[in-house]
Amino acid sequence: MTRALGAGLRRVVEAADPVSGRLKGTEAQLAGLVKRGLAFRHPRAPHGHFLTPAGHRIREGEDDAEGKSGPEPEDGASGSGASGSGASGGVFAARVGGEEGSVEGGAARVREVRSAWQGLLELRRMSHTDGATDRPCGWERGHLVQAAALALEAAGHRPAGEGAGAGGYRVRETPQPEAVAVYETDGEALRACAATLEAAGWQVGEYTEPRTRSRYLLASPRRA
């Protein structure tokens, strides 16, 4: 866990734009927030600094654990704390299914997922030249499993628990470039996962494994 914010950094966070999360401060202050995973530097000029979902939570008084973070900007941007990698302290990670305790939820988890999803939509808006939020951005194409799992979890789908026979979705890597596989033992739930991913900007097809005859989804981020 990163150390607590000083009064100066907290004032910068609290003064951020409530919608976009854009920050104003000295270079040292902004760099300090990036280091803590509470802000990121936009990769395109004029390289503004914006709150991450964790920064928004602190601004809104929902979370004083400054080490948590959600999706970060596309590869090449400054900062640490991208989902599933690199940040100090706890890092938000969407549940891909099969993890220990993955079925457990609660109000805190719902808020965390919602915040991460809203942060991802904002990242889409800033990453696309047309400001679109209806298709995946570069961060998602570089973190396929996490991105697909976040879309599913944010829509209320239940991740699978431990054990091969546990119900719920499982998102897994595939040998194909820019594609993930989504498994769900219940056919209706599998089709619901497909609808969610399509609405989130993914191209989805349903297939049958030759050996097991089980149905699964193959999903790829849509580019246009």
Disulfide bonds with the S-S distance in Angstrom:
none
